[in-house]
Amino acid sequence: MAKKTREEVLENTIQRFKEKGLILPTYEQMRNPELVPQKIKEELKNIGLWDFNPLNLFRLTWKNDPETGEFGKVNYIELPTELTGVKAKIFVLTGKFFPTGAHKVGATYGPLIEKLINGTFDPTTQKALWPSTGNYCRGGAYDSKLLGCEAIAILPEDMSQERFEWLKETGAEIFATHGSESNVKEIYDKVKELMAERGDEIVNLNQFAEIGNPLWHYAVTGPAMEEVFGYHKDENSRFAGIFLTQGSAGTLGAGEYLKTVFPNMKLGVGEAVQCPTLLRNGYGSHRIEGIGDKHIPWVHNIRSMDFVAGIDDEPNMHIMRLFNEPEGHKYLLEQGVKQELIDQLHLLGISGIANVMGAIKQAKYYEMDENDFILTIGTDSMEMYQSRMKEEQERLGDFTHEVAAMTYYGDLMGLGTDNIIEPNYVELRRMHNLKYFTWIEQQGKTVEELDAQWYDRDYWTREWHKADEWDAKIKEFNARTGVEKKFL
């Protein structure tokens, strides 16, 4: 049978969308949901945030109001000096109020939509393959279900049980690979195996290589951070920087946007000190779920980094308990942390806590003051980590008042400027060169493009401008399906 042309695949996709009544949101609408058609807004009021309803694609935004079902301001929390030990103002965007409870539904929308609107993925005959260390395959499975696509999820067997249980609800085909957060190569090996077995039946949507992942954050998350800064700034305020763990390099796309607005800001990048790939070309295993490592993502623009910090997973787990155990709450209240904020600390999952730890280290390293703003992200909440809480209780015993005090002063207030690099040109090039061993030797990328990422100063600019190109194609696609007419 002759292989279908892109236009033939695109026509199949358009017919599928017509049959199912599906409409795609644009990046502009996800960034500014006030632009969403009023009829869709009205229908969303009666649709649950986690419901498997295609209109929930319009909730791939930081501006969901979970109480009313409407849109509002960016969802975030501000962390005071009593909690951080630094004068700098630290703000955390909270991913809890996305469908699935994590912003990865946005990061997965980009890669899937790019292929649907370009005729390189046929939802009538192909399955979307989502290799991940956790939330990415959850987001991918969710988006796939909403768009009438079948999904395959691959993630390490040692990820939290809640992730596996939720994935089953989506109907995705699930494969658990050996290891934990750090075992990314094992995921890639499973991808190769499945693609060799099934061939064109599968389209691989690798978060570490798909530009649609960081592009979504460039177009949506970066502007949301800028907006939060606008809520609080005065004439003395400085947008000093952002701190984000590397992971798939998706959220780092927000930093690429913000550097166009605040060129003097510092982009801080973190990883587990137990697996110091950026810091020391190292390897290892750790427990900070959501920041896969042992390699450099293809979509990470290494040149943009200003600051690299290693985050210790043991204090990270202690702080998780401080933020979520009754005695931890009691102790924080004694230290002057307001009850209103204590009630919101569950909005920070394990990787969100790591991001906060890194932001504190960054503030201390640069000796930032009360005029400096640092922005970061809570990818998800503690909803997916209750099994980890139970494991820590079994491992270390009850979280008492004394343990809370040691955690507060030793692990939180005691965060230092150890395991930090402010990389020079040579160090950045060393980190960039690590891409070769994964992407050229193992994953079929070319040396020419690897060099272009470093030497071609317009390479990344062209990538970030694709959001506008894709928006134009989304609008054209929606016009061809005709579904949008019933919402106008």
PyMOL commands that set and color helices and strands:
alter all, ss='L'
color gray80, all
select helices_A, chain A and resi 6-20+27-31+33-35+38-44+54-59+81-84+95-97+99-101+104-117+135-146+161-170+184-201+212-232+252-261+277-280+302-304+313-324+326-334+339-342+345-347+350-365+382-384+386-396+401-412+425-433+435-440+447-455+459-464+466-481+483-487
alter helices_A, ss='H'
color red, helices_A
select strands_A, chain A and resi 76-79+89-94+127-131+150-156+173-177+202-204+238-245+266-272+307-311+372-378+420-421
alter strands_A, ss='S'
color yellow, strands_A
deselect
rebuild
show_as cartoon
